[in-house]
Amino acid sequence: MKLFRSNPWHCYAIPRVFCAFCYHSETLPGSAPKIDSLYGRISRDCDPRVPIVRVIDQWLEEGRDVQNSELHRLIKLLRKYHRFQHALQIYEWLSEQRNPNLSPGHISVRLNLISKVHCLEEAEKYFDSIPDTSRITIQVYGAMLKCYAEHKSLGKAEATMQKMRELGFLKSPVSYNVMLTLYSRMGKTEKLESLIQEMENMGINWDMFTLNIRLNAYATTSDIKGMEKLLMKMEADPEITVNWNAYAVAANGYSKAGLHEKTVEMLKKAEQLVSGKTRKSAYEMFLTIYAAIQNKAEVYRIWTLYGGIGEVWNSGFLSMMSSLVKLDDLDGAEKILEEWESVTTFLDFRIPRVLITAYCKKGLLEKAESYIDRLKESGMEVDSITWDRLASGYHAHGQLEKAVETMKQALLVGWPGYKPNRFILTEHLKYLKEKGDLEAAEEILRLLRENCHFSIGICEKLRSYIHVESSSCKKGI
């Protein structure tokens, strides 16, 4: 394996422009001038555990200036590449240092970031603290609705939707689409249909996104008749241009229902509609669906087409490796990993993690250990999620001592947003309790509290579990 550049925060590494989150990484030509900019400094300072505002403060201390509009552009880019913590830090800096009165649009973005970085409860507190003049707007209420939908908080989402009705904010398909997506994800087909009927009664026109959500709801619940009826209606409507995504959604529905011939038929239709910039996301979806129906030949054919685009993105490697693991083609997955290693400069842990996870599930723990050791030897800091996968592998194959130590390592890394599997965590605490090693159990709880992996309430419940003998403790958390 080639040595990677020393940048442990893989998902945020910058290839050509800003980040290697999606693209495969390439070094800039040696002749290219190195321009010092705030943009460049922020993109390089990727550790989410380090406050990004230090970069801004240093920039200003050097006598340079930065406009609020530039900071908002940086926030947009940071959000695009999932650097939510840094994006939120810049918003907080703007509010404290420049302008405490953000516009409703900017407030809505900050609200969504709080929900992602902290928790839904913190987003609600922020929402309640916003003055009515800024809070009672379609942007802010729409953002709160989206927070509830992302956290699958159905009751609160429905209550917010009702409040938006009363305020007269439901005049376009945007908020309806958020709610429709939530109903689709939760398999609430009847409620979805009721909301569609409401849109019709209010004269709100559907957009293609609405139709695809509805189609996906049928696919998710394996309502093949409903899915086919809607698809035929879409095809017959001269005002609707059915795109590749609609056929891919239908293909996924047929796949879930075990109708593989129909799945292939839909995928072929979808492939005929792919062009230009849509090829990347389309091919990644096709790879996943062909793998789901165990069609290895088509998976490799689509991968060849993907390579023809010219630049293979990290998300493409991730889709292909995940597909090959589903096909139980670990040899093929290893070759794709080698191909990725040969072209990347920055490490995106999601990609090798696919293979590490597969090794752990199959009991090939030595292979998983070996790959992680090679990463460490390259100077990389292995992330919490990868350690967690290895810990799960040890747990599944009865190596509890190693499982506990590896989970502790996952907690020590302090990866923002990481939450260990609660069932496995409880099993590890049970193991330490039965072993009589309460000191080690307390150390795990300390790490959980310090890095905010769980709420204080859950940590206290876990603490009671290891110290108190009761019927409820014996049942687990």
N, C-alpha and C positions, 0 to 999 in steps of 0.2 A: 504494500500500500504506500502511496506517495505521502510525504509529509505535508500537512496542511499548514497554512499560515496560522500563527498563534492568535486565534480569535475564537474563544469558547462560545460566544453568543451567536451560534450558527444561523439561526433564522433571521438574524438582522444584519448579516454580513453584506457588504456592498460590492457588486461585481463591476458593472460598467457605469451605472448611473447612480443608484441609491442603495439597492439591496439585493441580496441573493436569495430572497425568499421565494421568488418564482423562477428567476433565470439561472442557467448554469453560469458559473463564475468565470470571467476571463480577466487577465491583467490588461491594463491599459498599455498602448504602445509606448515603448521606451522614449520616443521622441516627443510625446505629448507633454505640454507644459503643466507643471504642478501649480494650480491656482489655489491660494488659501482663501477659503470662504467659510462663513458660518454653516452653510449647507454641508460642506465637506467635513467640517469638524463634528457636527452632530451625527452625520451618517457613519463616521468612523467610531464614535464613542458609543458602543452598542450595549454595554453591560447594563441591563435594566435595574440592577441593584445600586447603580451609581447615579445620583441626581444629574439630569441633563442640563439643569439650569446653571450648573457651574460653568458649562461651556459658554452659555450666553453672558454670564457675569464677567468671565475672563475676556470675552470679545469686547465688551463695553469698557472694561478697565484699560484695554489697549488703545482706547480713544476712538474706537470704531462705532458705527451706528447701525441700528437695525430697525426697520419699520414694522409696525404691527401687522401690516398686510403680508410681509415676508414671513413672520412667525406663524401666521394662519396658514400660509402655503406649506410650511414645514410640518405643521400639525396634520394637515391633510395627507402628506406623504407618509408621516409616521403611522397614521391610522391605516393607510393602504397596506403597509408592510407589517401590520400587527404589533407595532411598538406602542401599545396603548398606554403603558405606564409613563413613557417619556412624553407622549402627546398630552396627557393629562397634566404633567408637571409644568409644561409650557403654558397651558391654559391658566393654571393656578398662579404662575409667575406673572402673566399678563394682568390677571385680576388684582394682584397685590401691588405690582409695580407701575402699571400703566393705566388701566381702565377697569375699575370695579364694576361698571355697568355694561356688561356684555349685551349684545343684541340677542333677540329670541333665537335666531339661527345658531349663534355661537353657544348660547346656553344649552340648546338641544344637543349639540355635539358633546359638550362637557358632561351633560347628564348621562349620555350613552357611555362615555369613557369611564365615569365613576362606577357605573354598573358593571363594566368589564373588568376594571382593575381591582375594585373592592368587592362590593356585593350589592344585591338589590336593595337591602335595607338602607345602605348609605346613599344610594341614588334617590330613594324616597325622602330621606332627610333633606337632601339638597333641593329636591323638587318643592318640598314644603317651605323651604327658606327663601324661595324666589319671590320677590314682590309681585303682587297680583298684576300689575301693569305689564310685566314681562312674562309671568307664568301662564296667564289665561290667554294663550295664543295657540294657534293650530300647530306651530312648530314644536313648542315645548310639550304640549299634551301628546302630540304624535310621537315624540321621542320617548316619553314615559310609557306609552303603549308598546313601543318597540322593545323597551327594556323588559317589560312584563312578558312579552311574547318570547324573547330570547331565553328567558329563565323558565319558560313554560308555566308561568303563574296564571292559570286560566281564569280564576275567579276575579283577580285584580285587573286583568286585561279586559274582561267583559265589563267590569264596573267603570273602567276608564273609557271604554268605547261608548257606554251609555251616557257618561258625562259629556263626551264630545258630541253626541247627538243633541243633548240639551243645549249645548253652546252653539250649535249650528255649524260645527267644524267638518261634518261629513258630506262634502260636496264633490269629492273626487274619489277615484278608486284607490288612492295611496294608502290610507288608513285601513280601508277594507281589505286590501291585499295583505297587510300585516296580520290582521285577524284571520283571514282565510288560510294563510301559511301556518299559523298556530293550530287551527282546527285540523289542517291536513296532517301536520306532524303528530298530532295526538289522536288521529283516527276518528275525529268527530265529524263524520260525513253529514249527519242530519243537521247539525248546527251550521256546517259549511253551506249546505243547500238553502237553509233559511236565510243566511246572510246574502247569498246570491239573489234570492227572491227580493230581499229588501233593496238591494241595488237596483233591480229591475223596477220596483215600485216607485223608487225615487228618481228614476230616469238617469241613473249614473251608468255611463257606457263602460263596458268591460274593455280592458286592454289585453294585449297578448299575455302579459304576465298573469292577469287574473285567470285566463283560460288555462294556462299551463299549471297554475296552482290547483285548479279544480281537477284537471286531468291527473295531476300527481296524487291528489287525494283518492281518486278511484284506484289508481295503481297501487298505492300504499295499502289500501284495504282489500285489494284483490277483487274489486268490483269490476270485472271484465266487461260485463254488459253495459254498465254506466260509462266506462272508459271508451268503449267502441262507439256508443251512441254519440257522445260528445265529440269524439274525433271526426266522425262522419259529418256531424253538424258543422264543425269548423271547416272541413274540406269543401262542403257544399256552399258555404257563405262566400260570395264574391268579394266582400269587403275584408275578409280575413286571409292573410298570407301565412299559411302553416309553415313554421320554421323547423329546422332540424331538431331543436330541443323537444318539440312536442312529440315527434316520432320516437326520440330517445326515451322520453318519459313513458310512452306507451310500451316500448320494448322492455323497459324495466318492470312494468306491470305484468306483461306476459311472462317474463322471467320468473317473477315471484310466484306466478300461478303454475309454473312448470310447463308452459307452452313454448317450447324452445324454437319450433319452426316459425311461429308467429314473431318471436323475439328477433330472429335473424331477418325476417321480412321487414320489420319496422326499422331495424338498424341499417339495412340496405337503402331504404327510403331516406332515412336521415342522412346517410353518407352522401347521397346525391345532392343534398341541399347545403353541404358544407363548402364554405369558400372563404378566402381572405383571412381576416383576423379571427374568425370563428373556429378555425381548424384546431388550434391548440386545445381549447376547452372541449370541443366535440370529440376529438380523438381520445382524450383522457376519459371521457364518459364511456365511449365505446369500449375501451380496454376493460373497464370495470364490469360492464354488462356481459361482454363475451366471456370474461373469466367466470362470472356467476353461473353461466350455463355450460362451463367446462369446455369451451371451444378454443383449444390452444392454438390451432392453426390461424384462426381469425385474430387472436391476440397478437401473434407475431406479425401478421400481415398489417394490422393497424399500426404497430410499432414501426414498421418500415415506412409507412406513410408519414408518421409523425417525424421520423428522422429526415424526411424529404422537405420539411418546412425550412430546415437550415440551421435552426438553433433549438436544441432540446433544453427545456426548462427543468428546474428541480422538480416541479409538480408533475412533469411528464415521467421522469425517472421514478418518482414516488408511485405514480399510478401503475407503471409497468411492473415494478417490483412487487407491489401489493397484489397485482393480478397473477403473477407467477407463483407467489406464495399460496394464493387460493387454489391454483392448479397443482399444488404440491410439487412444483418444478423448482426445487431449491438450487439445483445446478444452474438453471437458467437465471435465477435471481442473483446468484453469485456473480455470473458473467456481466449482468447489467450493472451491478454494484462496482465491478472493476472498470466498466466503461465510464461510469459516472466519476469514479476516482481519477480517471485519466484526464478528465476535462475540467474538473472543478478546482478552484483555488481556495474557496472557503467551505467549511464543513457545515452542512445542514443535517443535524442529527436525525431528523425524521426519516431520512433515506436509509442509513445503515440500521436504524432502529427496527425497520420492517423485518430485516433478516435476523437481527438479534432476537426479536420477539418470536419469530418462527422457530429458531433454534431452541429457545426456552420451552415452547409448547411441545416440541418433539423430544425433549429431554437431551438435546445436544448441547448440554451446558458448557462443556469444555470449549466448543466452537464459539459460543457466545462470550465466554471469559477471554478467549484468545483475541477476539476482535476488539473487545473493550480495552484489553491490555495494550494492543497496538495503537489505539487511539490515545491512550494515556502516554505512551512512549513518544508519540508525536507532539506532545506538549499540550494536548487538548484537555479541557476540563469536562468530564462526562456529565451530562445534564441529569436532573432528578428523574425525569420520566424513563430514561434508559436504565438507570439503576433500579427503578421500580419494576421494570419488565424483568430484569435479572432476578430480583427478589421474588417476584411471582413465580418464576421458573423453579427457583430453589424450593419454594413453598409447595408447589404442585408435585414435586418429586421427592418430598420428604426430607430435604436438607434444611431443617428449621434453623439450625445455628447460623448457617450461611445466609439464610433468608433474612433473619433479624439484623445481622450486621450490614447487609446490603441495603435494607430499608433505612437503616440509620444513616448510611452514606447518602441515600437519596434526600433525606431530610437535612443533612449537613450542607448540601450544596445550596439550599435555600432558593430554589428556582421559583420565581414569582408565579403565583396561581396554581402551583402544584398541589394536588390533594391525593394522598395515598389511598388505595382501596381500603374502605373502612372495614370490610369483612376480614381481609388478610391482616390488617393492622390489629384488629381485635384478637385474631388467632395468634399473632406474635406476642401480644401482651399476655394472653392466656399461657403461652409456652413459657414466658419468663416468670410468670406468677407461679406456675407449677414447679418450675425449676428453683424457685426461691430467690431469683435475682431481681428483687424489686428496685435495686439501684439502677439497673439497665433499663427497666420499664419507666422509671421516673425520668431518666435521661431522654428517652423517646418523647415523653409528654412535654418535657421542657423545650425540645426542638419544635414540636408541633405548635406550642404557644408562641415561642419567639419568632417563628417565621410565618405565623398566622395561617397555617395550613387548615385549621379548623377553628370554629368559634370557641369562645371561652366556655360556653355551656357544654359543648361536645367534649372538650378537653377535661372538664370536671367530671363528666359522666364516665369517661375512660379512666380517670384517676380513681373514681369510686369502684370501678370494676376491678382494678388490681389490688385495692386495699380492703374492700368490703365483701364478705361472703354473703350472698343473698341469691334467692331464686331468680331475680331479674338479671343479676350479673351472670349467672350460669347460662342464661339464654343468649347472652351476648348483647352487643349494642344494636 
